[in-house]
Amino acid sequence: MTEAGTAAGSATTALPEPVRQRVLALAAQALGQLPATDIPAPLRRFASFAPAKRAKLSASVLGPILATDEHFRRLIAFEVRREQPELGDAIAEGVPVPAAEPVEAAALAYLLRPDDWEERVLAAAQVQPETPAVDDHVVSRLTDQLDQARTETRQVRERLREQVTELKAENVTLRRKLNEARQRITGLQSDLEQRTIEATTADERVAAARAEVEREVRKLRARVTELEAVEHAARRTAGQEREMASTRTRLLLDTLVEAAGGLRRELALPPGGELRPADTVAGVEPSASPVGRTAPDDDPALFDELLALPQVHLIVDGYNVTKTVWPNSPLHSQRQRLVTALGALVAQRRVEVTVVFDGAELSGPVQLTPPRGVRVRFSPAGVIADEVIRQLVRAEPAGRPIVVVSSDREVAESIIQLGARALSAVSLIARIARP
């Protein structure tokens, strides 16, 4: 250590407490004005503090550095002299300043180091501080206030400590929950990725299955077309056989008729004339009916005439009728009401009745108990009720009277071509509404 450093160190240790406090306050104030490169490393973390906080926290480090680092002391002295130019210039030039405070002058002299700086420090040490008069009552009151403030401070500190403890515990709980949530999120993300992969694979399998089903459907359609052709040929053959049977029956009837005529001739029975026993009863004869049927298709009388035909088969387009008369009712209610009404009709006329419902609107098995004599059919998957009606008409032998009830024009035209009679849904509704 140099002589100047030794002297500075001894002087620092001998500084009166007021002078030392003022030196540290001035140095801490000037420390915030220095560039970071000029501040010693131990003091750099205090440079950004407020001046009062800087002077309090850096006192244990700032004092020794001022005593040992001559360059740093000069930088601090330069900043202090710039803040107090008049007093600083006077002290630096050794000019007495009677009006200056001894402690302030000694602190500036310690930093500026004029030739008489030690004398100024000693002079400040010899100055006795004025002792103010003490009022015991005021002191007692202030002491009580101080004790009360300390008690309140202690209570506040305890409350704050309890709050800090609670916050720490809550923080631990929140951190644990956060970790658990993160783990769950990680697990869910992994599960989502796995399910995404599975969904992609399932989509691929579904696409492959759909393609296979489409190929099978095409094959089945081709097979159905082939079977329809076979069925048509079989029907044609069956029709020929029935025609041959009819021919044989006609020949037999002709034989019987000729035999009866021969028997009449052999018995010499007179031939029958135009007069019959009922013709002998007097009465007014009705006018001749017009040729052909002029009543509309929805005439209930025409419906009764058709039902009076021998061995007539009544085929009903179910939903076409129910949605005409009960459009707002549930489907199961529509079905039950229709088959119940048709059961009453069968009981009256003893006709064969078949009701066809579209099965495409069904989501599962149907619970339905039709009355005796009413046959109920639902179209299979992929087949509409209209096609089932056509199949029922085709299944009947040629010449049997068939009546189809449907307001669907396409259905009516197609079954007419097949030899059946078409009536509108209104005609059936009018008939079943009649007692």
C-alpha positions, 0 to 999 in steps of 0.5 A: 500500500502507498503512503497516500493509501495508508494515510487515507486508510488511517484517516478513514478509520478516524473519521467522526461518525457524522463526517463518515455518514455525510461522506457516504451520503455524498458518495452514494449520491454521486455513484448514480452519476458515474458510467458503469465502466467507472464503477468498481465491480462490488458497487455496480449492483447498487448503482440502480438503487434509489440514493437513500437505499443506495447509501444504506445498503452500500455503506459497508462496501463504499467506505473501504473502496473510497479509502483504498481506490484513489481513482474512484475517490477522485471521480466521486470528488469531481461529481460532488464538486460539480453538484456544490461548485462554490463550496467545493472550489473554496475547500479545494483551494484552501479558502476558509468558509466560516459560514459552512457547516463543519461536517459538510466542509469536512466531508468535502475536504475528505473527498477533494483532499486539499492540503488542510483536509485533515485539519478540517476533519479534526475541526469537525470532530471538535464541534460539539453537537447542540443538545436540544432541551428534552421534554419528559412529557413529549418523550414519554408520549413519543415512547408510548407511540413508539411502543404502540407502533412497534406492537402494531408493526409486530402484529402486522408482521405476524399477519403478513407472515401468516399470509405469506405462509398461506400463500406459500402453501397455496402456491405449493398446491397450485404448482402440484395441480398445475403439474397434474394438469400438465400430466393430464394434458400430455396424456390426453394429447397422446391419447388424441394422437393415438385416436387420430391414428386409429380414426384414420386407419378406421376411415381407410378400412371403412373406405375399403369395406365400402368399395367391397360392398359396392362391388358386391351390390353390383354383383347382386344387382346383376344376379337380381336382373338375371333372376328376374329374367328367369322368373319372367320366363318361368311365369311365361311358361306357367301362363302357357300351362294355365292356358293349356289347362283352360283349353282342356277345361273348355273342351270338357265343358263343350263336351258336356254341353253337347252331351246335354243337347243330345240328351235333350233331343233324345228326351224330346224336351221343348227348346226354351223360349224367351219368356220366363216366369218372372216376366209374367209379373207386371211392373215398370221396367227401368231405363237402360244404363249408359254403356261403360262406367262413368263414376269417378275413381274415388266413388265409394260405390265403385269401390264396393263394386270392385270389392264384390268381384269374386276372389278380389285381392286388395293391395294398399300403399300404406303410407300413401293412404295414412299420410293423406288422412292422418299426416300429423300422427306418428308413424306407428299410430298411422300404421295401427289405425289403417290396419284396424280399419282394414280389419273391419273392412275384411270382416264385412266383405271377406276380401283378401287385403295386403298392406305395404309400408316403406321399410326405409323409414324404420330404425328397428323391428316393428311391433304391430299386430294386424287383425285377422285377414290383413296381411302386412309387409314392409319393403326390405332394405334398399327396396321401396314399397312401390316395387313390392306392390308391383311384385305382388301384382305380378305374383297373381295369376292373370285374370284374377281381379286386383285392386291397388289403392295408391294416389301415386301416379307412377304406381297407378300407371305401372300396375294398370300396365300389369292388368290391375285396377288402380284407385285413389287413397281418397276412395279407400278413406271414404269407404272405411269412414262409412259404417 
